[in-house]
Amino acid sequence: MAVPKRKWSKARSRRSRSNWKVKSPVLVECPQCHELKTSHRVCKNCGYYNGREIIEQEM
């Protein structure tokens, strides 16, 4: 059976566990309506993405 040669320090094990934390989504401002939206997604408020209307919104 494989056995580790050295003990991992507390700092090293905590550093490796830190990648499991949930990160908040990155929000950017929509250039059309200036609402906050997630990057690289269609804006839910106006339906625009990359300067083009993707989803028609009812007025």
N, C-alpha and C positions, 0 to 999 in steps of 0.2 A: 504494500500500500504506500502511496506517495505521501511524504510528510514534508512540510515546509522547513527550509533550513534555518530561517530567521523569523522572528515575530514581527508582524507589521506594527508600526507605531500608531498611536491613536490619531495623530494628525493625518497620516497617510490613509487610514481606513475611513476617516470622516471626509477626507477630500474625495475619495472614490465614491462615497455615498451621496455626495452633494449633487451629483448629476441626476438624481432621481427626483429632485424637487420640481414642483409644477411651476412653470414660468408663465407670467401674464402675457397675453397676446400683444403684439406690437401694433399700435394704432397710428394711422397717418390721416392727414386731412384730405378730403376729396377735393380735387381742383374745381369741380363743377358747383357743388352745393356747400362746400366747406364743413361738412359733417365728418365726424371721426369714423373711419372704417379700417378693417384689417387690410394690410398691404397685399397686393396682387389678387384682389377679389373685386367683384362687381359691387358698387355702392348700393346698399339696400334702400337708401333714401331716394336717390335720383335714377338709378339704373345704369349709370355710365361706368365704363371701364376703358382706360387708355384713350380718352377723348372721344369715344364712340358710344352711342346709346345701344346697350345690349338688351335691356329689358324695358319694354314700354310701360311707363307709369301713368295711371289715370290721374287727371288733374281735378 
